[in-house]
Amino acid sequence: MARSGIAVTDATTRTGKSKIVAALLAIFLGSFGIHKFYLGENRLGVLYLAFFWTAVPGIIGFVEGIIWIFQDDQVWLARYGDV
């Protein structure tokens, strides 16, 4: 039987950072850079926080969150995983 649709899976780093949690933080709190702080990218988090009033970080965060949800686990772990 063929399986159709998109499967959303969760990748977790060795330190416990979840792809789904990061994506949801990016979608809902991306304006403040919370997802960047969660992933340990503190400089980008501060940059997002400094410019939250422009709405640009919110748009970027939303797009990042959507991309992460549908991104392959191996690709996400290669970028944000503990290497």
Backbone torsions as a table, in degrees:
resi	resn	phi	psi	omega
1	MET	NA	130.4	-179.8
2	ALA	-78.8	141.0	179.9
3	ARG	-103.9	127.9	-179.3
4	SER	-116.1	164.8	179.1
5	GLY	100.7	178.0	-178.8
6	ILE	-107.3	127.4	177.9
7	ALA	-96.6	123.4	177.3
8	VAL	-99.1	119.0	-179.7
9	THR	-116.1	168.8	-178.1
10	ASP	-116.9	126.8	174.7
11	ALA	-103.6	138.5	179.6
12	THR	-127.8	132.1	178.3
13	THR	-76.0	171.2	178.9
14	ARG	-64.3	-25.6	178.8
15	THR	-89.2	3.9	174.7
16	GLY	92.1	12.2	178.0
17	LYS	-79.2	123.2	-175.9
18	SER	-98.0	138.2	178.2
19	LYS	-64.9	-41.1	-178.4
20	ILE	-67.2	-42.5	178.2
21	VAL	-62.6	-44.7	178.9
22	ALA	-60.9	-41.7	179.8
23	ALA	-65.3	-43.3	179.6
24	LEU	-67.1	-38.4	175.3
25	LEU	-63.0	-39.9	179.4
26	ALA	-64.9	-41.4	-177.7
27	ILE	-69.1	-46.0	-172.6
28	PHE	-93.9	-28.5	-178.0
29	LEU	-125.7	20.8	-177.7
30	GLY	-61.6	-28.0	179.0
31	SER	-59.0	-32.3	-176.8
32	PHE	-97.6	-0.3	177.8
33	GLY	74.5	17.5	-177.3
34	ILE	-58.4	-38.3	-179.9
35	HIS	-64.8	-32.6	178.0
36	LYS	-70.7	-41.7	175.2
37	PHE	-62.2	-41.5	179.1
38	TYR	-59.1	-38.8	-178.8
39	LEU	-86.2	-0.2	177.1
40	GLY	86.7	10.6	178.0
41	GLU	-95.8	71.5	-171.3
42	ASN	-65.0	-36.5	179.8
43	ARG	-63.6	-42.7	176.8
44	LEU	-67.4	-35.5	177.2
45	GLY	-60.4	-43.4	177.9
46	VAL	-65.7	-39.2	178.0
47	LEU	-62.6	-45.1	177.1
48	TYR	-60.4	-43.4	-178.2
49	LEU	-64.9	-37.9	-179.2
50	ALA	-67.7	-29.6	-176.6
51	PHE	-112.5	18.5	-177.6
52	PHE	-59.5	-29.4	-177.3
53	TRP	-68.0	-14.9	-180.0
54	THR	-86.4	-11.5	-177.9
55	ALA	73.5	-8.7	178.8
56	VAL	-64.6	-45.6	177.7
57	PRO	-61.1	-32.9	177.9
58	GLY	-64.8	-41.6	178.9
59	ILE	-67.2	-45.0	179.5
60	ILE	-63.7	-43.0	178.7
61	GLY	-61.3	-42.2	178.6
62	PHE	-61.2	-46.2	179.7
63	VAL	-63.8	-43.9	177.7
64	GLU	-58.6	-43.7	179.9
65	GLY	-61.2	-44.7	178.9
66	ILE	-63.9	-43.0	178.9
67	ILE	-61.6	-45.4	-178.4
68	TRP	-63.2	-36.9	-179.3
69	ILE	-60.6	-42.1	-175.6
70	PHE	-96.4	-0.9	-179.3
71	GLN	-76.3	146.6	177.5
72	ASP	-62.6	140.8	-178.3
73	ASP	-57.3	-40.5	-177.4
74	GLN	-65.0	-37.1	179.0
75	VAL	-67.6	-44.0	179.8
76	TRP	-64.4	-43.7	179.6
77	LEU	-66.9	-32.6	177.8
78	ALA	-63.5	-33.4	-178.9
79	ARG	-88.0	-43.4	-172.3
80	TYR	-111.7	-5.3	-178.8
81	GLY	-72.9	169.4	-179.8
82	ASP	-86.4	103.3	179.6
83	VAL	-99.3	NA	NA
